[in-house]
Amino acid sequence: MMARSRAEDAAKWGWALLIWGAPWSHAAMTLGTVWVTLCALLVLKKRDTPSMSSAPLMWLLGLFAWGWLSLLWSDNLDWGLQLASIQVTLLALAFSWHAVPRPNLTAKWVFQSAALAMAGALAWGAWRVGQGEVLAGRDWTPWTSHIRLAMLAALGWVWGAENQSKTSLFLFGALWALFTAVTGSLTSALLWPLALVWVLWGRLSPSARRSMLAGSAAITLALAGGMALWLRPVPLPVPEAELPAFTAQGHAYIHHPERVVSEGGHRLHLFLCPMEWEDAWSQISDLPLLEPNAAGFTVRDRLPRYLTSLGWPKDGEHILQLTPQDVRAIEQGATHAIPAKGLRLRLRELRREWEVWQDGGNPSGHALFQRFAHWHAGWHAWMQSFWVGHGMGDTSSAMEQAYAQLGSDLAAPHRHRAHMQHLTWGISGGLIAVLLWLGFARAWHQGIGKLSRHALWGGVVVVLSCVFEDAWETQAGVVISFLALFGAFRRPAQTE
């Protein structure tokens, strides 16, 4: 009995390493997984271990076993075996559920780990910005992706609601909001308000909950309406028949009023006179108009967008009116006269993605809208082998074939996997894998999700993450998904 108690205490150290290492280090996650699994084996036969339905674990084992069996009809065994090793990690953790620390201790560690990780990311990014670097959103999270960190933050904020003070919860929410603003993470922007509602729901009285529900519905409708208004096409500056035909130098303007792409509240494909650009640009800059620079872009790509953001016609006369500061910004790759960072920049990019998509343009490089192309190709790939899939190792090759068969507009570097775990199960394992996945989800909800609000929230986080990512194909995704699904497990005597 004493040996088992010591093993349980040792397992807590493994869980601490796993949880605290998740946002920082793959090595820490691996060591924590091995540690926890070994400790769990030592206490596996303990009779007074609280019971949990084994149904979720059996469905999970069946799902993974079917994937491993699909390697028999996979050509790319290297990738298949790599995925299998990641799945073994999750399976080992899942079968170690009885070694999970008390839910309140797990919640405390996740809360603190997420807060420290976000603070560390912000401090690291601020230091780099102070050194003169220009950071993209993903550059703020060098250790793990912003999606994984947003998942951990969502778990920490909700799970910490019971054992953290109001001040701590408020500071956590503010820290997460700042993290969302600087990284521009749409996943984080989605999870933040959902987590806030979940936290408030558990702390309010029934009457207050009804008021909050009505208020949330009103805010959601207002935001949806505001978004619809914001995404409306920019109106033409004058009726189409009155658009000027010639520039001040006497050359013809090109107008495409049917195209809606804009920059800074002005239509891009109006007042275009490309024949005047090279001569005018050469008078104010030594950088060639058409020659790609070290960053891979040309001034020709940036110049019309920058002029549009100023509300100017794209002709020689207005190019000559650019200030030295404007010229330098264009040479450095600016597309807008007013710089933006973080979430503001991401929203600006989102509008452009939407307008390019409306114009039938190429969605390559547009993180949100190119996912529609991923999903389209993924669905096509699944339908080519509906029942048993293409095999866990050949998901990527099946996607490549689907892009080719569909004649996808996506450029080769952007022809990724499905970026939806729910769909990826179908591509790799067919309908059988999808049914096993749904069976696991139902068994988990019946055996764990219904036991507490916190456990159910973990399931919501995993489901949402699997909509936008192949969340179970990376080590960090597997570890955080396990924490979400099993970390808030409430034993029968402690159900809420």
N, C-alpha and C positions, 0 to 999 in steps of 0.2 A: 504493500500500500504506500509506504514512504517513497519507494522508487518511482511509483506512478505519479505521486504528487510532485516529485522533483522533475519528472519528465514534463508535466503540465507547466510547471514554472519555467522550465527551459524553453518550452514552446512559445511562451509569451515573448521571450527575447527574440525568437525567430520571427514572430509576427511584427514585433517592433521594427526589426530590420527590414522586413518586407514592406510595411506601410510607409516608414520614413524614407526608405530607399526608392520607392516607386517613382517619385517625380525627378529623381536625380541620377540614378545609376542602374544599368542593366545588371552589372555584377552583383550589386546589393540585392536586387530582386531574385536573381538566381540562387545566391547563397541562402537568402531567407526562405525560398521555396524548399530547397533541400533540407534545411534545418527543421522547418515545420513538419515536413513529411516524415522525417526520421522520428521526431518526437511523437507524432501522431501514432505511428506504428507501435510505440512503446505503451501507449495507453489505450490501444484499440479494443482490448478485451476487458476493459474495466466495466464491471456490471452496472454500476450506478451512473454510467454516463447517460445524460438525458437523451432520449430517443428522438429521432427525426425520421420522417418517412424517407425510405430509400428510393422511392419512385423517381424523384428528380435525378438522382445519381445514375439510376439504371437507364433512363432515357438519354442522359448525357453520354454515358458509356456506349449506348447503342448508336448514337449520332457519330461519335468519333470512330467507333469500330467500323461503321459503314464507310466512312471516309478512308480509313486505312485499307479496307478491302478494295476500294476503288483504285488503289495504286496498281492493281492487277491489270487494269486497262488504261493506265497512264504511261506516257512516254517519258515525261520529265520527272524522273524519280527523285532527283536532287531537291527540287522545290517541294515535292510531295512529302519527302522525309523531313524537310525543315518545318513544314506546317505540322506534321505529326509530332515533332518534338515540342512545339509550342502547345499543342493540344494535350500532350502528356503532362505538361506543367499545370494546366488548368485542372485536369483530371486528378492529379495528385493533390492539389489544393482542395478540390471539392470533396474528395474522400477523407480529407483531414479536418472536416467541419467540427468534429468533436474536440479539436485542440484549439479552436478559435477562442480568444480571450472573452471575458464578459462583454456583452454588447456595449455597455457604457464605456468600458475601457477602449474598445475598438473605436467607438465614436470620438472619444477624446483624442486619440492618436491621429485619426484621419483629419479631424478639425485642425489640429496643430500642424500636421504635416502639410496640408494644403495651404494654410496661412503662411507658413515659412517658405514654401516653394514659390508662392506668388510674390511675397516680399523679396525673396532672393532674385527672382526673374526681373522684377522692377528695378532693384538696386543695380543688378548687372547691366541691364539695358540703359539705365540712366548714366552709369559710368561710361559706357561706350559712346553714348550720345555726347557726353561731356568731352570725349576725346575727338569729337568732330565727325564720328561715323554717322551715316544715314541708315537707319534700321528699318527693314520691312517688318510686317507684323510677326512673322514666324521667327525672326531673328531675336525676339525678346525671350524666347523659350528654347535655349540651345540644348537643354538636357532631355526634354521630352516634348511632344507636340502640344500645342495649345488646346487641342481637343481632349487629350488625356488629362491635362491639368484642369480643364473646365469640368470634366467628369468628377475628378477628385474634389474640386471645390464644391460642386453640387451636393456630393455626399456629405462632405464635412459640415456645410452650413445647415443642412436639414438635420443630420444626426446630432450635431452639437446643440440643437435647440433645447434639449432636455437638461444638459449638464453644464451649459455655459451661461454666463450672465448676459443681461440685455446689452450691456456695453460691449462685451466681446462679440456678440452676434452682430451688433451694428458696425463695429470696426471691421469685422470679417466681410460683411456685405459691401462696405465702402472700398475695402482693399480689392475685392473681386471686381467691383464696378470699374475701378481705376485700371486693373489688369485688362479688362475687356476693352476699355477705351484705347489703351496704347497698342494692344495687339490687333485690334479690329476683328476679333474672332466672332463670327456669326454664331457658332455653336455656343460660345459663352454667353452671347447676347440673348440666345434663346433660353438657355438653362437658368440664367440669373432670375428673371421674373417668375419662372415656374417654381424655382426653389423658394423664392420669397413668399409666394402664395402658399406653398406647402408648409413653410415655417409658421406663418400667421394662422393658418387653418388649425394647427394643433394648439395654439395658444389662446384662441378666442372662444367666447361662449357661442352657443348655437345661434342666438339672435345676431351676434356680431358676425358670425360666419355668413348668414344670409345677406347681411349688408355688404360684406366684403365680396361675396359672389356677384351681387348686382353691380357693385362698383367695378370689379374686374371685367365683367361682361361689357360694361359701358366703355371702359378704357380700351379694351380689345377692339370694339367696334370703331371707336374714335381713331385708334392707331391704324386699323385696316383702311378706314376711309381716308385718313391722311396719307397713307402710303399710296392708295389708288390715285389721289390727286397729284401727289408728288411725281408719280411715274407716268402721268399723262404726257403725250408728246408736247414739246415746246411749240407754241403757236408760231406761224409765219409772221415775220415782222411787218409785212405788207401783203396785200392780196397777190396771188401768184401772177396775175396778169400785169402787175405793176413792178415786178422785180426788174431792176435795171439790167440792160443788155450789155453795156460796155463799161470798162474801167476808165479812169481819168487819162490813161495812156492810149486809149482807143482800142484795146484788145477786148475780145468777147468774154463775158462772164459765163461760167457754167453753173447752172442751178439744178438741183435735184430735190424739189419740194416734197416728193413722195418718201424720201428717206428721213428718218426721225432722229438719228444719232446727233447728240448735242454735246456741248462743253460749256459749262458756266452759264447755262440758261439761254444759249444761242445755238441755232442749227449749224451743224458742221458743213453740210453739203449745199450751202448757198454761198454766193459771192466768191466763187472759186475762179482763179486765173493762174493755173500752174505755169504757164509760159513766161510769167514775169518773175517767178520766185528766184531762179538761180542768179539772174543778173542783179536783182535787188539784194539778195542775201550776201553775195560776194562783195558788196560795197560796205557791209557792216561787220563781216566776220571772215576769218581765214579758214574756218572749218568747212570742208566741202559739203554741199547739200545732199549728195547721193551716196557718199562713201561711208560705210559702216564704221563706227568708232570701236574702241576697245570693249565697250559695254554691249555691242551688237546692234545698236539702233542707228538710224540715220536722222539727220536734221529734217529731211523730207517727211518723215513720219510725225515729227513733233511740231514742226512749224505751223501747219494749218490748225491744229488743235489749240495751240497757244494763242494764236490770233483770234480764234473763235471765242475763247474764254474771255478775251478783252471786249468782245462784241464788235470786232473790226472785220471788214471785208478781207479776204485772203488775196491781196494783190500787191504789186510792187510798191505802190504809194504808201501803203500802211506798213509794209515790212521796213521801209526806210524810217518810219516813225518810232520803231522800237528803241528803247533806252539801252545803254550798255548793260544794265542789270538784267533787262529782259533777254538780251542776246546771250549773256553768260548762262542764264537759267535754261534757255533752250539748248545750248551746247551741252549742258549737263544732263539733259533728258527731261526737263520739265514739260508737261503738257497743259498746265494750267497756271494762270498768272497769280493765283492765290494758293500757296502751298497748303497741304493738309497732311495729317498724320493719323495713325491709329484708326479708330472706328469711323471718324469723319471721312478719312480717305477710303476706307472700305465701303462706306455707303455711296461715295462718289463713284467708285468702281462698280458697285452693284447696279447703279443706274445705267452706266455705260454698257454693262453686260446685257441688261434688259433691252436697251435700245438696239444694240448690235444684233441680238437675237430676233427682235421684231423686224429688222431689216433683212433677215435671212443671212446674216454674216456668219463668219467662222467663230465658234465659241472657244477655240483653243486658248488656253491660258486664263479663261474666265472660270474661277473655281466653282461657282454655283451652277452656272448654266451649262458648263461642259459636263456636269454630272448627269444632265438629261441625256446627253449622248452616250455616256457610260451605261446608264440604265437601259437605254434603247438597245445598245449592242449586247448588254448582258441578258436581256429578255430574249433576244434573237438567238444568242448562244445556247440558252437553256432549252428553247424550243427545238433546237437541232438534236438534242439528246434528252428528251423530256423525262423518261422514266428513271434512268440510272446515272445521268450526267456524263461529263467528259472525263471524270477522274480528278482526284484532288491535285494531282501533279500537273494537269493540262488545262487548268482554268485560264491561265494567261494566253496560251496558244488558241484556245477556243474563242477568247475575246478578240484576239488579232484577226482570226478568220471572220468573225462577225463584223468587225469594222470594215474589212475588205469587201465582204458580200453586200453590206449596206451602202458602200460608197461613202463612208462617213467623211464629213468635212474636217474632222479633227486632224491636226497635224500629228505626225508620228510620235513626237515626244510627249504628246498629251493623250495618247491612246492607252489609258491605264486600265486596271481591272475595274470591276463593277462599282466599287466604292459604296456598296450596300451589302452588309453581311447577310441579310435575309435573302437577297437575290443570289449571292455567291454560293450559298448552300445548294440552290437549284442548279447552278452551272456545274458545280463540281460533283454533286451527288444526286441530281435529278429530284423527281417528286418524292422519292423515298427519303432523301435527306431532309427535304422541307417538312415532310410529315413528322419525322423524328424531332426536328427542331420545334415544331408546334407542340408535339407531345411533351417535350422537355418544358416548354413555357407553361403549359397547362399544369403539369405535375408540380413545377416550382411554385406556381401561384397557389395551388391547393395545399401544398405541404409547408410553404414558407411565407409566401407573399401575403397571405390572409392573416398571418399571425400578428402583424404590426404595420403601422403606417410607414415606419422607417424602412422595413424590409420591402414594402411595396414600392417606395420611392426608389430604392436601388434597382428594382426591375424596370421602372419607368426610364431611369437614366440609361440602362443597358439597351432597352428597345430603341430609344431615340438615337443613341450613338451608332447602333447597327443600321439605321436608316441612311446615314451620311458617310459611313466608313466601313471598311472590312475590319471591324474592331477586334475580331478574334484571330487575327493573323499577325499580330505583333505581341511581343512579350509584355510591354507596358499595358496594351489593351486587355490582354488576358488577365493580368494581375488585378487591374482596377475593376474589370468586370466581375472577377471573383469576389472582391471586396463588396461590390455593389449587391451581388446576389446572395452572399452568405454571411457577410460581416455583421449585419444587423439582425441575425437570427435570434429570435426570442424563444427561449425554452418554454414549454407549456405552463410552468408555474409563474412565468413572468410576462405572459401575454398581456397586451394592453386592452 
